[in-house]
Structures are given as C-alpha cells and as structure tokens.
Amino acid sequence: MFSTEERGRYLGSAYLAATVEQRRALSSVREKKACALKADLKAAEKLRRTRYTATTTPGAPRPRRTVTSGQAEAEIARATGVDLAARALPDWIPPREPRTPGPVRLPAPSRRPARRQTPGRQLLRAGRLGWPVYVTAAGSVE
C-alpha cells in the first residue's frame, strides 16, 4: 500500500477485513470454545467436591466414590503433563524471561554536610517543628 499524500512512499502491506461469514464463523467457534471451557470447569468442580453416602445409623462418614491408587496415579500424571499457562492463554504473547540481577547501585551519598559533634553535647530528641534539641554536659538544654 502506498501513500496518497506522498507519492511513492510505501506504507506496508494491506489486508482485507474479514467477511461477514468469516466473522459469524469466528464468533461461533469462540462461543463453542467458551461453552467447552465452562463444561470443563463444571466437571472439575464436581470431581473436586467430596460426597458421602447416606446412612441411617451413626458412624464415620464414608466417601461415596472411592478412588483406587492406580486411578489416582493416572490422574496425577495427566495433571502434571499439562502446561496450564499455555492452555489458558495460547494466543497471547508469552511472558518475558526474568531479569538477571545486574550490578547493584548504591544510594548516592548525602549532599548535606555532616553535623559537627561538639564535645559535651548530646542529641536528646527532636523538638517542635523537627528542630534538634541538645543537652550539654552541664545539663542545660539548647
């Protein structure tokens, strides 16, 4: 595609917009995918809940559905083989690699000159308005 204002300036490739039929088909595909994901979520929630058998006498609750060790191992193996991030966002840009720690920057030194320490004078507390209050060796407050 070339510019109409500047003769001969190439702007890049041009692609035609999707037709009405393509947009309807795309909407239908996305709706089916959403329904399938909702059904998966509902089935997973149903499997997650523990249900117990009904009883007429007091006793320890017994799970309604018992799982064998083979079934448990198979389900765990299926779950660990799935990349949940790739399944959740397959067409998004993958996250960038974590930054490696570079050289550590130390804070800049203070530009305020250091306060002179006068012998026999000690900082007691900050007074009103943030001014320091000093106590001399004789006990007077400055």
Backbone torsions as a table, in degrees:
resi	resn	phi	psi	omega
1	MET	NA	134.7	-178.5
2	PHE	-113.9	154.1	-179.4
3	SER	-72.3	143.0	176.1
4	THR	-88.5	-20.9	-178.2
5	GLU	-84.7	-42.6	179.5
6	GLU	-111.9	109.8	-174.7
7	ARG	-62.1	127.2	176.3
8	GLY	86.8	-0.9	179.1
9	ARG	-82.4	120.7	-178.5
10	TYR	-84.2	125.6	-178.2
11	LEU	-98.5	-17.0	-179.4
12	GLY	126.5	-178.6	-179.2
13	SER	-76.0	149.2	177.5
14	ALA	-116.3	137.7	178.9
15	TYR	-121.9	142.5	178.5
16	LEU	-74.8	146.7	177.7
17	ALA	-69.6	157.4	179.9
18	ALA	-64.4	145.5	178.6
19	THR	-75.8	169.7	179.7
20	VAL	-61.4	-41.0	179.7
21	GLU	-64.6	-39.8	179.2
22	GLN	-66.3	-39.7	178.4
23	ARG	-65.6	-39.8	177.3
24	ARG	-64.5	-44.0	179.6
25	ALA	-63.1	-41.3	179.0
26	LEU	-64.0	-41.6	177.7
27	SER	-63.0	-41.0	178.9
28	SER	-63.9	-43.3	179.6
29	VAL	-63.2	-43.9	-179.8
30	ARG	-65.2	-37.7	178.1
31	GLU	-65.0	-42.2	178.4
32	LYS	-64.0	-40.3	179.3
33	LYS	-64.6	-41.2	178.3
34	ALA	-63.7	-41.5	178.6
35	CYS	-64.4	-40.0	179.0
36	ALA	-64.7	-40.9	178.5
37	LEU	-66.2	-38.6	176.9
38	LYS	-63.6	-40.8	178.7
39	ALA	-65.1	-40.1	177.0
40	ASP	-61.8	-42.3	179.4
41	LEU	-63.4	-42.8	-179.9
42	LYS	-64.1	-41.7	179.2
43	ALA	-66.6	-39.8	179.3
44	ALA	-65.5	-40.0	178.7
45	GLU	-65.0	-37.5	179.5
46	LYS	-66.9	-38.9	179.1
47	LEU	-72.3	-28.6	-177.4
48	ARG	-70.9	-35.7	-177.9
49	ARG	-71.0	139.5	175.8
50	THR	-95.8	123.6	177.9
51	ARG	-111.5	149.3	-176.4
52	TYR	-118.9	153.9	-179.3
53	THR	-74.5	153.6	177.0
54	ALA	-76.7	148.3	179.5
55	THR	-143.9	152.3	179.1
56	THR	-107.4	-7.7	178.9
57	THR	-122.0	150.4	179.3
58	PRO	-65.2	144.3	179.1
59	GLY	175.2	177.7	179.0
60	ALA	-69.3	140.1	179.3
61	PRO	-67.5	140.6	179.1
62	ARG	-115.5	130.8	178.1
63	PRO	-61.7	143.5	-178.5
64	ARG	-71.8	-39.0	-177.7
65	ARG	-117.4	116.6	177.5
66	THR	-96.0	143.8	-178.0
67	VAL	-112.2	132.1	177.6
68	THR	-78.4	163.5	-179.5
69	SER	-65.2	-33.3	177.8
70	GLY	-65.8	-42.4	177.7
71	GLN	-64.4	-40.3	179.3
72	ALA	-63.8	-45.1	179.7
73	GLU	-62.9	-40.4	-179.6
74	ALA	-65.3	-41.9	-179.7
75	GLU	-68.7	-38.2	177.4
76	ILE	-65.1	-41.4	178.9
77	ALA	-64.1	-39.2	177.9
78	ARG	-66.0	-38.3	-177.4
79	ALA	-70.7	-36.6	-178.5
80	THR	-76.6	-19.6	-180.0
81	GLY	-83.6	-4.9	-176.2
82	VAL	-99.9	130.6	174.6
83	ASP	-89.3	101.8	-174.8
84	LEU	-64.9	-33.5	179.7
85	ALA	-66.4	-40.4	179.6
86	ALA	-69.5	-33.4	179.6
87	ARG	-73.1	-35.9	-176.8
88	ALA	-74.3	-42.0	-175.7
89	LEU	-130.9	69.5	-173.9
90	PRO	-70.0	-28.6	-175.5
91	ASP	-108.1	15.4	176.3
92	TRP	-92.3	162.4	177.4
93	ILE	-71.2	130.8	-179.1
94	PRO	-66.8	152.5	179.5
95	PRO	-65.2	149.6	-179.1
96	ARG	-73.4	163.0	179.4
97	GLU	-66.7	147.1	178.4
98	PRO	-64.4	146.0	-179.4
99	ARG	-70.8	138.4	174.9
100	THR	-81.0	141.8	-178.0
101	PRO	-65.1	126.6	179.5
102	GLY	-94.0	-163.5	178.2
103	PRO	-65.5	143.6	-177.8
104	VAL	-83.4	129.1	177.0
105	ARG	-92.2	127.6	177.1
106	LEU	-86.4	151.0	178.8
107	PRO	-64.7	149.1	179.3
108	ALA	-66.1	145.3	179.2
109	PRO	-65.6	152.3	-178.8
110	SER	-65.5	142.2	179.7
111	ARG	-90.6	-8.6	178.2
112	ARG	-76.8	136.9	177.2
113	PRO	-68.1	148.0	-179.9
114	ALA	-66.1	142.2	-179.5
115	ARG	-74.6	134.9	178.7
116	ARG	-70.2	135.2	174.8
117	GLN	-91.6	120.3	177.6
118	THR	-93.6	130.7	179.5
119	PRO	-62.2	136.8	177.8
120	GLY	84.9	10.1	-179.2
121	ARG	-124.9	133.1	-176.1
122	GLN	-132.3	138.6	179.3
123	LEU	-72.6	122.6	-178.5
124	LEU	-90.1	-56.1	-177.8
125	ARG	-167.6	170.9	174.4
126	ALA	-85.3	129.1	-179.0
127	GLY	-85.7	-163.4	177.6
128	ARG	-61.5	146.1	178.5
129	LEU	63.7	16.8	174.9
130	GLY	80.8	7.7	179.5
131	TRP	-77.3	140.8	179.6
132	PRO	-71.9	148.7	177.9
133	VAL	-118.0	123.1	-177.4
134	TYR	-109.4	150.3	175.2
135	VAL	-117.4	127.3	179.1
136	THR	-84.3	170.8	-179.7
137	ALA	-63.3	-27.7	-179.7
138	ALA	-78.4	-10.2	178.3
139	GLY	99.4	-0.9	179.2
140	SER	-82.3	151.2	-178.6
141	VAL	-100.4	131.2	178.5
142	GLU	-109.8	NA	NA
